[in-house]
Amino acid sequence: MRIVQCPTCGKDVAWSIENKFRPFCSERCKLIDLGAWATGQNSISTPLTEKDLDDPNIEAQITKYFQEQATKDVSDDDNQLPIKPLIK
Ligand SMILES: [Zn+2]
């Protein structure tokens, strides 16, 4: 069984289909994270799905996810480039 760390509190969490709150340890931590999303502190481009559970690279994906989050925190403003209209 894979163990991941709860993104909210850092507690070890069993990554299994039985844990409907994964990757969180509990509903409480999940709701806290959803609250953070609502305020724009977090974002995700590709939500994890049931299919991802069978992916042997899931740990790499999780690592990539958190790296993206860390990158976003510092470079968000730089990514807000003005969009130039393609049609004149
Ligand atoms: Zn937690």
PDB file of the backbone (N, CA, C, O) and the ligand in Angstrom, with CONECT records:
HET     ZN  A 101       1
ATOM      1  N   MET A   1       0.850  -1.207   0.000  1.00  0.00           N
ATOM      2  CA  MET A   1       0.000   0.000   0.000  1.00  0.00           C
ATOM      3  C   MET A   1       0.878   1.247   0.000  1.00  0.00           C
ATOM      4  O   MET A   1       1.879   1.336   0.711  1.00  0.00           O
ATOM      5  N   ARG A   2       0.474   2.183  -0.806  1.00  0.00           N
ATOM      6  CA  ARG A   2       1.236   3.422  -0.897  1.00  0.00           C
ATOM      7  C   ARG A   2       0.827   4.367   0.231  1.00  0.00           C
ATOM      8  O   ARG A   2      -0.328   4.411   0.654  1.00  0.00           O
ATOM      9  N   ILE A   3       1.800   5.104   0.688  1.00  0.00           N
ATOM     10  CA  ILE A   3       1.543   6.115   1.717  1.00  0.00           C
ATOM     11  C   ILE A   3       1.886   7.485   1.143  1.00  0.00           C
ATOM     12  O   ILE A   3       2.972   7.697   0.605  1.00  0.00           O
ATOM     13  N   VAL A   4       0.957   8.388   1.266  1.00  0.00           N
ATOM     14  CA  VAL A   4       1.230   9.769   0.854  1.00  0.00           C
ATOM     15  C   VAL A   4       1.033  10.660   2.072  1.00  0.00           C
ATOM     16  O   VAL A   4       0.493  10.231   3.091  1.00  0.00           O
ATOM     17  N   GLN A   5       1.480  11.906   1.952  1.00  0.00           N
ATOM     18  CA  GLN A   5       1.302  12.829   3.061  1.00  0.00           C
ATOM     19  C   GLN A   5       0.111  13.737   2.798  1.00  0.00           C
ATOM     20  O   GLN A   5      -0.044  14.277   1.703  1.00  0.00           O
ATOM     21  N   CYS A   6      -0.708  13.893   3.792  1.00  0.00           N
ATOM     22  CA  CYS A   6      -1.868  14.778   3.677  1.00  0.00           C
ATOM     23  C   CYS A   6      -1.382  16.186   3.324  1.00  0.00           C
ATOM     24  O   CYS A   6      -0.569  16.757   4.051  1.00  0.00           O
ATOM     25  N   PRO A   7      -1.870  16.751   2.217  1.00  0.00           N
ATOM     26  CA  PRO A   7      -1.410  18.084   1.797  1.00  0.00           C
ATOM     27  C   PRO A   7      -1.727  19.169   2.822  1.00  0.00           C
ATOM     28  O   PRO A   7      -1.078  20.214   2.850  1.00  0.00           O
ATOM     29  N   THR A   8      -2.715  18.916   3.653  1.00  0.00           N
ATOM     30  CA  THR A   8      -3.124  19.936   4.607  1.00  0.00           C
ATOM     31  C   THR A   8      -2.320  19.873   5.897  1.00  0.00           C
ATOM     32  O   THR A   8      -1.805  20.891   6.359  1.00  0.00           O
ATOM     33  N   CYS A   9      -2.208  18.670   6.486  1.00  0.00           N
ATOM     34  CA  CYS A   9      -1.554  18.582   7.796  1.00  0.00           C
ATOM     35  C   CYS A   9      -0.253  17.783   7.760  1.00  0.00           C
ATOM     36  O   CYS A   9       0.480  17.766   8.749  1.00  0.00           O
ATOM     37  N   GLY A  10       0.049  17.121   6.644  1.00  0.00           N
ATOM     38  CA  GLY A  10       1.316  16.409   6.537  1.00  0.00           C
ATOM     39  C   GLY A  10       1.316  15.022   7.144  1.00  0.00           C
ATOM     40  O   GLY A  10       2.348  14.350   7.161  1.00  0.00           O
ATOM     41  N   LYS A  11       0.182  14.591   7.637  1.00  0.00           N
ATOM     42  CA  LYS A  11       0.075  13.258   8.227  1.00  0.00           C
ATOM     43  C   LYS A  11       0.136  12.185   7.146  1.00  0.00           C
ATOM     44  O   LYS A  11      -0.335  12.389   6.028  1.00  0.00           O
ATOM     45  N   ASP A  12       0.729  11.022   7.496  1.00  0.00           N
ATOM     46  CA  ASP A  12       0.791   9.917   6.543  1.00  0.00           C
ATOM     47  C   ASP A  12      -0.614   9.390   6.271  1.00  0.00           C
ATOM     48  O   ASP A  12      -1.401   9.173   7.192  1.00  0.00           O
ATOM     49  N   VAL A  13      -0.913   9.187   4.987  1.00  0.00           N
ATOM     50  CA  VAL A  13      -2.245   8.722   4.579  1.00  0.00           C
ATOM     51  C   VAL A  13      -2.087   7.527   3.650  1.00  0.00           C
ATOM     52  O   VAL A  13      -1.261   7.547   2.738  1.00  0.00           O
ATOM     53  N   ALA A  14      -2.878   6.490   3.884  1.00  0.00           N
ATOM     54  CA  ALA A  14      -2.872   5.333   2.988  1.00  0.00           C
ATOM     55  C   ALA A  14      -3.574   5.706   1.688  1.00  0.00           C
ATOM     56  O   ALA A  14      -4.724   6.146   1.697  1.00  0.00           O
ATOM     57  N   TRP A  15      -2.872   5.526   0.570  1.00  0.00           N
ATOM     58  CA  TRP A  15      -3.448   5.859  -0.734  1.00  0.00           C
ATOM     59  C   TRP A  15      -4.193   4.629  -1.232  1.00  0.00           C
ATOM     60  O   TRP A  15      -3.608   3.751  -1.865  1.00  0.00           O
ATOM     61  N   SER A  16      -5.485   4.575  -0.941  1.00  0.00           N
ATOM     62  CA  SER A  16      -6.286   3.439  -1.376  1.00  0.00           C
ATOM     63  C   SER A  16      -7.670   3.922  -1.774  1.00  0.00           C
ATOM     64  O   SER A  16      -8.100   5.011  -1.393  1.00  0.00           O
ATOM     65  N   ILE A  17      -8.361   3.091  -2.548  1.00  0.00           N
ATOM     66  CA  ILE A  17      -9.694   3.498  -3.007  1.00  0.00           C
ATOM     67  C   ILE A  17     -10.664   3.536  -1.841  1.00  0.00           C
ATOM     68  O   ILE A  17     -11.731   4.144  -1.931  1.00  0.00           O
ATOM     69  N   GLU A  18     -10.289   2.877  -0.733  1.00  0.00           N
ATOM     70  CA  GLU A  18     -11.159   2.920   0.433  1.00  0.00           C
ATOM     71  C   GLU A  18     -11.138   4.304   1.095  1.00  0.00           C
ATOM     72  O   GLU A  18     -12.094   4.709   1.756  1.00  0.00           O
ATOM     73  N   ASN A  19     -10.032   5.010   0.901  1.00  0.00           N
ATOM     74  CA  ASN A  19      -9.918   6.342   1.491  1.00  0.00           C
ATOM     75  C   ASN A  19     -10.495   7.366   0.527  1.00  0.00           C
ATOM     76  O   ASN A  19      -9.811   7.830  -0.386  1.00  0.00           O
ATOM     77  N   LYS A  20     -11.752   7.713   0.734  1.00  0.00           N
ATOM     78  CA  LYS A  20     -12.406   8.617  -0.202  1.00  0.00           C
ATOM     79  C   LYS A  20     -11.933  10.051  -0.038  1.00  0.00           C
ATOM     80  O   LYS A  20     -12.295  10.919  -0.832  1.00  0.00           O
ATOM     81  N   PHE A  21     -11.134  10.305   0.979  1.00  0.00           N
ATOM     82  CA  PHE A  21     -10.639  11.667   1.185  1.00  0.00           C
ATOM     83  C   PHE A  21      -9.233  11.856   0.627  1.00  0.00           C
ATOM     84  O   PHE A  21      -8.673  12.950   0.700  1.00  0.00           O
ATOM     85  N   ARG A  22      -8.657  10.775   0.061  1.00  0.00           N
ATOM     86  CA  ARG A  22      -7.298  10.873  -0.448  1.00  0.00           C
ATOM     87  C   ARG A  22      -7.147  12.060  -1.384  1.00  0.00           C
ATOM     88  O   ARG A  22      -8.115  12.383  -2.072  1.00  0.00           O
ATOM     89  N   PRO A  23      -6.026  12.720  -1.462  1.00  0.00           N
ATOM     90  CA  PRO A  23      -4.824  12.389  -0.672  1.00  0.00           C
ATOM     91  C   PRO A  23      -4.870  12.959   0.743  1.00  0.00           C
ATOM     92  O   PRO A  23      -3.837  13.044   1.407  1.00  0.00           O
ATOM     93  N   PHE A  24      -6.031  13.342   1.199  1.00  0.00           N
ATOM     94  CA  PHE A  24      -6.137  13.921   2.535  1.00  0.00           C
ATOM     95  C   PHE A  24      -6.392  12.825   3.557  1.00  0.00           C
ATOM     96  O   PHE A  24      -6.848  11.735   3.211  1.00  0.00           O
ATOM     97  N   CYS A  25      -6.091  13.122   4.826  1.00  0.00           N
ATOM     98  CA  CYS A  25      -6.250  12.126   5.871  1.00  0.00           C
ATOM     99  C   CYS A  25      -7.690  12.079   6.358  1.00  0.00           C
ATOM    100  O   CYS A  25      -8.118  11.082   6.941  1.00  0.00           O
ATOM    101  N   SER A  26      -8.429  13.136   6.127  1.00  0.00           N
ATOM    102  CA  SER A  26      -9.780  13.197   6.669  1.00  0.00           C
ATOM    103  C   SER A  26     -10.617  14.196   5.885  1.00  0.00           C
ATOM    104  O   SER A  26     -10.104  14.981   5.087  1.00  0.00           O
ATOM    105  N   GLU A  27     -11.909  14.142   6.133  1.00  0.00           N
ATOM    106  CA  GLU A  27     -12.798  15.092   5.470  1.00  0.00           C
ATOM    107  C   GLU A  27     -12.449  16.523   5.870  1.00  0.00           C
ATOM    108  O   GLU A  27     -12.538  17.451   5.066  1.00  0.00           O
ATOM    109  N   ARG A  28     -12.054  16.674   7.114  1.00  0.00           N
ATOM    110  CA  ARG A  28     -11.716  18.003   7.618  1.00  0.00           C
ATOM    111  C   ARG A  28     -10.584  18.617   6.790  1.00  0.00           C
ATOM    112  O   ARG A  28     -10.678  19.763   6.349  1.00  0.00           O
ATOM    113  N   CYS A  29      -9.509  17.839   6.583  1.00  0.00           N
ATOM    114  CA  CYS A  29      -8.375  18.371   5.834  1.00  0.00           C
ATOM    115  C   CYS A  29      -8.765  18.636   4.382  1.00  0.00           C
ATOM    116  O   CYS A  29      -8.285  19.589   3.768  1.00  0.00           O
ATOM    117  N   LYS A  30      -9.639  17.788   3.839  1.00  0.00           N
ATOM    118  CA  LYS A  30     -10.084  17.987   2.466  1.00  0.00           C
ATOM    119  C   LYS A  30     -10.850  19.298   2.352  1.00  0.00           C
ATOM    120  O   LYS A  30     -10.640  20.072   1.418  1.00  0.00           O
ATOM    121  N   LEU A  31     -11.731  19.539   3.300  1.00  0.00           N
ATOM    122  CA  LEU A  31     -12.529  20.761   3.266  1.00  0.00           C
ATOM    123  C   LEU A  31     -11.656  21.990   3.451  1.00  0.00           C
ATOM    124  O   LEU A  31     -11.889  23.032   2.838  1.00  0.00           O
ATOM    125  N   ILE A  32     -10.648  21.855   4.303  1.00  0.00           N
ATOM    126  CA  ILE A  32      -9.726  22.981   4.501  1.00  0.00           C
ATOM    127  C   ILE A  32      -9.046  23.312   3.189  1.00  0.00           C
ATOM    128  O   ILE A  32      -8.898  24.480   2.829  1.00  0.00           O
ATOM    129  N   ASP A  33      -8.625  22.254   2.463  1.00  0.00           N
ATOM    130  CA  ASP A  33      -7.940  22.487   1.199  1.00  0.00           C
ATOM    131  C   ASP A  33      -8.900  23.064   0.169  1.00  0.00           C
ATOM    132  O   ASP A  33      -8.530  23.958  -0.592  1.00  0.00           O
ATOM    133  N   LEU A  34     -10.124  22.561   0.140  1.00  0.00           N
ATOM    134  CA  LEU A  34     -11.111  23.107  -0.790  1.00  0.00           C
ATOM    135  C   LEU A  34     -11.353  24.578  -0.487  1.00  0.00           C
ATOM    136  O   LEU A  34     -11.550  25.382  -1.398  1.00  0.00           O
ATOM    137  N   GLY A  35     -11.339  24.923   0.789  1.00  0.00           N
ATOM    138  CA  GLY A  35     -11.501  26.317   1.170  1.00  0.00           C
ATOM    139  C   GLY A  35     -10.359  27.161   0.639  1.00  0.00           C
ATOM    140  O   GLY A  35     -10.561  28.295   0.205  1.00  0.00           O
ATOM    141  N   ALA A  36      -9.152  26.599   0.677  1.00  0.00           N
ATOM    142  CA  ALA A  36      -7.992  27.303   0.146  1.00  0.00           C
ATOM    143  C   ALA A  36      -8.143  27.505  -1.350  1.00  0.00           C
ATOM    144  O   ALA A  36      -7.769  28.547  -1.887  1.00  0.00           O
ATOM    145  N   TRP A  37      -8.696  26.495  -2.023  1.00  0.00           N
ATOM    146  CA  TRP A  37      -8.941  26.609  -3.465  1.00  0.00           C
ATOM    147  C   TRP A  37      -9.896  27.752  -3.731  1.00  0.00           C
ATOM    148  O   TRP A  37      -9.694  28.562  -4.635  1.00  0.00           O
ATOM    149  N   ALA A  38     -10.941  27.799  -2.923  1.00  0.00           N
ATOM    150  CA  ALA A  38     -11.989  28.795  -3.160  1.00  0.00           C
ATOM    151  C   ALA A  38     -11.431  30.205  -3.073  1.00  0.00           C
ATOM    152  O   ALA A  38     -11.940  31.123  -3.716  1.00  0.00           O
ATOM    153  N   THR A  39     -10.393  30.373  -2.283  1.00  0.00           N
ATOM    154  CA  THR A  39      -9.810  31.698  -2.135  1.00  0.00           C
ATOM    155  C   THR A  39      -8.653  31.911  -3.105  1.00  0.00           C
ATOM    156  O   THR A  39      -7.957  32.924  -3.034  1.00  0.00           O
ATOM    157  N   GLY A  40      -8.449  30.956  -4.009  1.00  0.00           N
ATOM    158  CA  GLY A  40      -7.445  31.132  -5.047  1.00  0.00           C
ATOM    159  C   GLY A  40      -6.029  30.827  -4.620  1.00  0.00           C
ATOM    160  O   GLY A  40      -5.081  31.193  -5.316  1.00  0.00           O
ATOM    161  N   GLN A  41      -5.864  30.161  -3.485  1.00  0.00           N
ATOM    162  CA  GLN A  41      -4.512  29.857  -3.031  1.00  0.00           C
ATOM    163  C   GLN A  41      -3.941  28.647  -3.760  1.00  0.00           C
ATOM    164  O   GLN A  41      -2.727  28.506  -3.910  1.00  0.00           O
ATOM    165  N   ASN A  42      -4.832  27.786  -4.206  1.00  0.00           N
ATOM    166  CA  ASN A  42      -4.391  26.581  -4.906  1.00  0.00           C
ATOM    167  C   ASN A  42      -5.087  26.465  -6.247  1.00  0.00           C
ATOM    168  O   ASN A  42      -6.151  27.046  -6.462  1.00  0.00           O
ATOM    169  N   SER A  43      -4.478  25.713  -7.141  1.00  0.00           N
ATOM    170  CA  SER A  43      -5.124  25.389  -8.400  1.00  0.00           C
ATOM    171  C   SER A  43      -4.507  24.100  -8.913  1.00  0.00           C
ATOM    172  O   SER A  43      -3.384  23.755  -8.547  1.00  0.00           O
ATOM    173  N   ILE A  44      -5.229  23.400  -9.747  1.00  0.00           N
ATOM    174  CA  ILE A  44      -4.718  22.152 -10.303  1.00  0.00           C
ATOM    175  C   ILE A  44      -5.165  22.052 -11.742  1.00  0.00           C
ATOM    176  O   ILE A  44      -6.305  22.382 -12.069  1.00  0.00           O
ATOM    177  N   SER A  45      -4.276  21.600 -12.602  1.00  0.00           N
ATOM    178  CA  SER A  45      -4.617  21.531 -14.011  1.00  0.00           C
ATOM    179  C   SER A  45      -5.260  20.198 -14.355  1.00  0.00           C
ATOM    180  O   SER A  45      -6.161  20.126 -15.192  1.00  0.00           O
ATOM    181  N   THR A  46      -4.783  19.135 -13.694  1.00  0.00           N
ATOM    182  CA  THR A  46      -5.307  17.811 -13.997  1.00  0.00           C
ATOM    183  C   THR A  46      -5.679  17.100 -12.708  1.00  0.00           C
ATOM    184  O   THR A  46      -4.801  16.563 -12.032  1.00  0.00           O
ATOM    185  N   PRO A  47      -6.943  17.083 -12.354  1.00  0.00           N
ATOM    186  CA  PRO A  47      -7.352  16.395 -11.128  1.00  0.00           C
ATOM    187  C   PRO A  47      -7.047  14.903 -11.208  1.00  0.00           C
ATOM    188  O   PRO A  47      -7.153  14.293 -12.272  1.00  0.00           O
ATOM    189  N   LEU A  48      -6.672  14.332 -10.090  1.00  0.00           N
ATOM    190  CA  LEU A  48      -6.414  12.894 -10.053  1.00  0.00           C
ATOM    191  C   LEU A  48      -7.727  12.136 -10.170  1.00  0.00           C
ATOM    192  O   LEU A  48      -8.753  12.564  -9.641  1.00  0.00           O
ATOM    193  N   THR A  49      -7.686  11.024 -10.857  1.00  0.00           N
ATOM    194  CA  THR A  49      -8.888  10.215 -11.053  1.00  0.00           C
ATOM    195  C   THR A  49      -8.629   8.795 -10.573  1.00  0.00           C
ATOM    196  O   THR A  49      -7.510   8.450 -10.195  1.00  0.00           O
ATOM    197  N   GLU A  50      -9.660   7.989 -10.593  1.00  0.00           N
ATOM    198  CA  GLU A  50      -9.514   6.587 -10.191  1.00  0.00           C
ATOM    199  C   GLU A  50      -8.452   5.899 -11.044  1.00  0.00           C
ATOM    200  O   GLU A  50      -7.708   5.047 -10.558  1.00  0.00           O
ATOM    201  N   LYS A  51      -8.391   6.274 -12.309  1.00  0.00           N
ATOM    202  CA  LYS A  51      -7.439   5.655 -13.214  1.00  0.00           C
ATOM    203  C   LYS A  51      -6.009   5.897 -12.754  1.00  0.00           C
ATOM    204  O   LYS A  51      -5.136   5.048 -12.932  1.00  0.00           O
ATOM    205  N   ASP A  52      -5.779   7.058 -12.162  1.00  0.00           N
ATOM    206  CA  ASP A  52      -4.430   7.398 -11.717  1.00  0.00           C
ATOM    207  C   ASP A  52      -3.924   6.462 -10.628  1.00  0.00           C
ATOM    208  O   ASP A  52      -2.718   6.303 -10.439  1.00  0.00           O
ATOM    209  N   LEU A  53      -4.871   5.839  -9.909  1.00  0.00           N
ATOM    210  CA  LEU A  53      -4.478   4.951  -8.815  1.00  0.00           C
ATOM    211  C   LEU A  53      -3.697   3.749  -9.341  1.00  0.00           C
ATOM    212  O   LEU A  53      -2.886   3.162  -8.626  1.00  0.00           O
ATOM    213  N   ASP A  54      -3.951   3.394 -10.589  1.00  0.00           N
ATOM    214  CA  ASP A  54      -3.267   2.242 -11.174  1.00  0.00           C
ATOM    215  C   ASP A  54      -1.971   2.640 -11.865  1.00  0.00           C
ATOM    216  O   ASP A  54      -1.225   1.790 -12.351  1.00  0.00           O
ATOM    217  N   ASP A  55      -1.714   3.945 -11.903  1.00  0.00           N
ATOM    218  CA  ASP A  55      -0.527   4.432 -12.589  1.00  0.00           C
ATOM    219  C   ASP A  55       0.708   4.180 -11.736  1.00  0.00           C
ATOM    220  O   ASP A  55       0.788   4.659 -10.605  1.00  0.00           O
ATOM    221  N   PRO A  56       1.678   3.430 -12.270  1.00  0.00           N
ATOM    222  CA  PRO A  56       2.899   3.160 -11.490  1.00  0.00           C
ATOM    223  C   PRO A  56       3.696   4.420 -11.220  1.00  0.00           C
ATOM    224  O   PRO A  56       4.561   4.431 -10.345  1.00  0.00           O
ATOM    225  N   ASN A  57       3.417   5.476 -11.957  1.00  0.00           N
ATOM    226  CA  ASN A  57       4.155   6.726 -11.774  1.00  0.00           C
ATOM    227  C   ASN A  57       3.407   7.715 -10.891  1.00  0.00           C
ATOM    228  O   ASN A  57       3.686   8.914 -10.908  1.00  0.00           O
ATOM    229  N   ILE A  58       2.450   7.198 -10.117  1.00  0.00           N
ATOM    230  CA  ILE A  58       1.618   8.096  -9.329  1.00  0.00           C
ATOM    231  C   ILE A  58       2.452   8.952  -8.377  1.00  0.00           C
ATOM    232  O   ILE A  58       2.140  10.120  -8.145  1.00  0.00           O
ATOM    233  N   GLU A  59       3.509   8.365  -7.830  1.00  0.00           N
ATOM    234  CA  GLU A  59       4.330   9.137  -6.897  1.00  0.00           C
ATOM    235  C   GLU A  59       5.009  10.292  -7.613  1.00  0.00           C
ATOM    236  O   GLU A  59       5.130  11.390  -7.070  1.00  0.00           O
ATOM    237  N   ALA A  60       5.447  10.034  -8.832  1.00  0.00           N
ATOM    238  CA  ALA A  60       6.071  11.099  -9.617  1.00  0.00           C
ATOM    239  C   ALA A  60       5.050  12.172  -9.946  1.00  0.00           C
ATOM    240  O   ALA A  60       5.367  13.361  -9.959  1.00  0.00           O
ATOM    241  N   GLN A  61       3.824  11.744 -10.212  1.00  0.00           N
ATOM    242  CA  GLN A  61       2.778  12.716 -10.532  1.00  0.00           C
ATOM    243  C   GLN A  61       2.464  13.582  -9.322  1.00  0.00           C
ATOM    244  O   GLN A  61       2.268  14.792  -9.438  1.00  0.00           O
ATOM    245  N   ILE A  62       2.419  12.943  -8.165  1.00  0.00           N
ATOM    246  CA  ILE A  62       2.134  13.697  -6.944  1.00  0.00           C
ATOM    247  C   ILE A  62       3.261  14.696  -6.682  1.00  0.00           C
ATOM    248  O   ILE A  62       3.018  15.848  -6.323  1.00  0.00           O
ATOM    249  N   THR A  63       4.496  14.232  -6.870  1.00  0.00           N
ATOM    250  CA  THR A  63       5.640  15.120  -6.682  1.00  0.00           C
ATOM    251  C   THR A  63       5.566  16.288  -7.647  1.00  0.00           C
ATOM    252  O   THR A  63       5.824  17.432  -7.275  1.00  0.00           O
ATOM    253  N   LYS A  64       5.207  15.988  -8.905  1.00  0.00           N
ATOM    254  CA  LYS A  64       5.107  17.025  -9.917  1.00  0.00           C
ATOM    255  C   LYS A  64       4.015  18.026  -9.537  1.00  0.00           C
ATOM    256  O   LYS A  64       4.165  19.234  -9.721  1.00  0.00           O
ATOM    257  N   TYR A  65       2.913  17.494  -9.002  1.00  0.00           N
ATOM    258  CA  TYR A  65       1.808  18.351  -8.611  1.00  0.00           C
ATOM    259  C   TYR A  65       2.261  19.370  -7.570  1.00  0.00           C
ATOM    260  O   TYR A  65       1.968  20.560  -7.679  1.00  0.00           O
ATOM    261  N   PHE A  66       2.981  18.883  -6.559  1.00  0.00           N
ATOM    262  CA  PHE A  66       3.394  19.801  -5.504  1.00  0.00           C
ATOM    263  C   PHE A  66       4.484  20.754  -5.992  1.00  0.00           C
ATOM    264  O   PHE A  66       4.575  21.890  -5.528  1.00  0.00           O
ATOM    265  N   GLN A  67       5.309  20.286  -6.930  1.00  0.00           N
ATOM    266  CA  GLN A  67       6.310  21.180  -7.500  1.00  0.00           C
ATOM    267  C   GLN A  67       5.630  22.300  -8.269  1.00  0.00           C
ATOM    268  O   GLN A  67       6.050  23.456  -8.223  1.00  0.00           O
ATOM    269  N   GLU A  68       4.555  21.926  -8.987  1.00  0.00           N
ATOM    270  CA  GLU A  68       3.820  22.944  -9.736  1.00  0.00           C
ATOM    271  C   GLU A  68       3.188  23.953  -8.783  1.00  0.00           C
ATOM    272  O   GLU A  68       3.173  25.157  -9.042  1.00  0.00           O
ATOM    273  N   GLN A  69       2.669  23.430  -7.678  1.00  0.00           N
ATOM    274  CA  GLN A  69       2.070  24.331  -6.696  1.00  0.00           C
ATOM    275  C   GLN A  69       3.121  25.297  -6.162  1.00  0.00           C
ATOM    276  O   GLN A  69       2.862  26.494  -6.033  1.00  0.00           O
ATOM    277  N   ALA A  70       4.297  24.782  -5.854  1.00  0.00           N
ATOM    278  CA  ALA A  70       5.368  25.611  -5.307  1.00  0.00           C
ATOM    279  C   ALA A  70       5.804  26.653  -6.325  1.00  0.00           C
ATOM    280  O   ALA A  70       6.079  27.801  -5.976  1.00  0.00           O
ATOM    281  N   THR A  71       5.864  26.241  -7.591  1.00  0.00           N
ATOM    282  CA  THR A  71       6.273  27.168  -8.643  1.00  0.00           C
ATOM    283  C   THR A  71       5.244  28.267  -8.815  1.00  0.00           C
ATOM    284  O   THR A  71       5.586  29.436  -8.992  1.00  0.00           O
ATOM    285  N   LYS A  72       3.965  27.874  -8.761  1.00  0.00           N
ATOM    286  CA  LYS A  72       2.903  28.850  -8.954  1.00  0.00           C
ATOM    287  C   LYS A  72       2.947  29.942  -7.891  1.00  0.00           C
ATOM    288  O   LYS A  72       2.679  31.112  -8.163  1.00  0.00           O
ATOM    289  N   ASP A  73       3.292  29.528  -6.673  1.00  0.00           N
ATOM    290  CA  ASP A  73       3.293  30.481  -5.576  1.00  0.00           C
ATOM    291  C   ASP A  73       4.232  31.651  -5.840  1.00  0.00           C
ATOM    292  O   ASP A  73       3.954  32.778  -5.427  1.00  0.00           O
ATOM    293  N   VAL A  74       5.347  31.388  -6.528  1.00  0.00           N
ATOM    294  CA  VAL A  74       6.336  32.445  -6.701  1.00  0.00           C
ATOM    295  C   VAL A  74       6.251  33.117  -8.066  1.00  0.00           C
ATOM    296  O   VAL A  74       6.698  34.253  -8.222  1.00  0.00           O
ATOM    297  N   SER A  75       5.682  32.429  -9.060  1.00  0.00           N
ATOM    298  CA  SER A  75       5.747  32.981 -10.412  1.00  0.00           C
ATOM    299  C   SER A  75       4.380  33.329 -10.984  1.00  0.00           C
ATOM    300  O   SER A  75       4.251  33.602 -12.177  1.00  0.00           O
ATOM    301  N   ASP A  76       3.366  33.319 -10.136  1.00  0.00           N
ATOM    302  CA  ASP A  76       2.014  33.552 -10.632  1.00  0.00           C
ATOM    303  C   ASP A  76       1.908  34.891 -11.342  1.00  0.00           C
ATOM    304  O   ASP A  76       1.315  34.986 -12.416  1.00  0.00           O
ATOM    305  N   ASP A  77       2.473  35.909 -10.752  1.00  0.00           N
ATOM    306  CA  ASP A  77       2.362  37.237 -11.339  1.00  0.00           C
ATOM    307  C   ASP A  77       3.070  37.313 -12.685  1.00  0.00           C
ATOM    308  O   ASP A  77       2.604  37.982 -13.607  1.00  0.00           O
ATOM    309  N   ASP A  78       4.211  36.615 -12.790  1.00  0.00           N
ATOM    310  CA  ASP A  78       4.975  36.651 -14.024  1.00  0.00           C
ATOM    311  C   ASP A  78       4.229  35.983 -15.178  1.00  0.00           C
ATOM    312  O   ASP A  78       4.460  36.283 -16.349  1.00  0.00           O
ATOM    313  N   ASN A  79       3.317  35.057 -14.809  1.00  0.00           N
ATOM    314  CA  ASN A  79       2.584  34.341 -15.844  1.00  0.00           C
ATOM    315  C   ASN A  79       1.379  35.123 -16.344  1.00  0.00           C
ATOM    316  O   ASN A  79       0.727  34.731 -17.312  1.00  0.00           O
ATOM    317  N   GLN A  80       1.096  36.213 -15.685  1.00  0.00           N
ATOM    318  CA  GLN A  80      -0.074  36.999 -16.093  1.00  0.00           C
ATOM    319  C   GLN A  80       0.304  37.935 -17.238  1.00  0.00           C
ATOM    320  O   GLN A  80       0.229  39.158 -17.112  1.00  0.00           O
ATOM    321  N   LEU A  81       0.710  37.338 -18.353  1.00  0.00           N
ATOM    322  CA  LEU A  81       1.091  38.150 -19.503  1.00  0.00           C
ATOM    323  C   LEU A  81      -0.149  38.694 -20.189  1.00  0.00           C
ATOM    324  O   LEU A  81      -1.174  38.015 -20.253  1.00  0.00           O
ATOM    325  N   PRO A  82      -0.065  39.893 -20.694  1.00  0.00           N
ATOM    326  CA  PRO A  82      -1.220  40.453 -21.415  1.00  0.00           C
ATOM    327  C   PRO A  82      -1.502  39.636 -22.662  1.00  0.00           C
ATOM    328  O   PRO A  82      -0.584  39.275 -23.398  1.00  0.00           O
ATOM    329  N   ILE A  83      -2.755  39.350 -22.894  1.00  0.00           N
ATOM    330  CA  ILE A  83      -3.162  38.568 -24.067  1.00  0.00           C
ATOM    331  C   ILE A  83      -3.390  39.501 -25.246  1.00  0.00           C
ATOM    332  O   ILE A  83      -4.221  40.408 -25.194  1.00  0.00           O
ATOM    333  N   LYS A  84      -2.635  39.258 -26.307  1.00  0.00           N
ATOM    334  CA  LYS A  84      -2.787  40.095 -27.484  1.00  0.00           C
ATOM    335  C   LYS A  84      -3.855  39.502 -28.402  1.00  0.00           C
ATOM    336  O   LYS A  84      -3.847  38.302 -28.674  1.00  0.00           O
ATOM    337  N   PRO A  85      -4.746  40.320 -28.863  1.00  0.00           N
ATOM    338  CA  PRO A  85      -5.799  39.814 -29.763  1.00  0.00           C
ATOM    339  C   PRO A  85      -5.203  39.278 -31.061  1.00  0.00           C
ATOM    340  O   PRO A  85      -4.341  39.910 -31.671  1.00  0.00           O
ATOM    341  N   LEU A  86      -5.683  38.085 -31.479  1.00  0.00           N
ATOM    342  CA  LEU A  86      -5.170  37.480 -32.718  1.00  0.00           C
ATOM    343  C   LEU A  86      -5.838  38.086 -33.947  1.00  0.00           C
ATOM    344  O   LEU A  86      -5.278  38.070 -35.043  1.00  0.00           O
ATOM    345  N   ILE A  87      -7.031  38.616 -33.752  1.00  0.00           N
ATOM    346  CA  ILE A  87      -7.783  39.176 -34.877  1.00  0.00           C
ATOM    347  C   ILE A  87      -7.832  40.701 -34.745  1.00  0.00           C
ATOM    348  O   ILE A  87      -8.248  41.224 -33.712  1.00  0.00           O
ATOM    349  N   LYS A  88      -7.416  41.393 -35.767  1.00  0.00           N
ATOM    350  CA  LYS A  88      -7.439  42.847 -35.731  1.00  0.00           C
ATOM    351  C   LYS A  88      -8.744  43.397 -36.321  1.00  0.00           C
ATOM    352  O   LYS A  88      -8.935  44.612 -36.372  1.00  0.00           O
TER     353      LYS A  88
HETATM  354 ZN    ZN A 101      -4.680  15.931   7.248  1.00  0.00          ZN2+
END
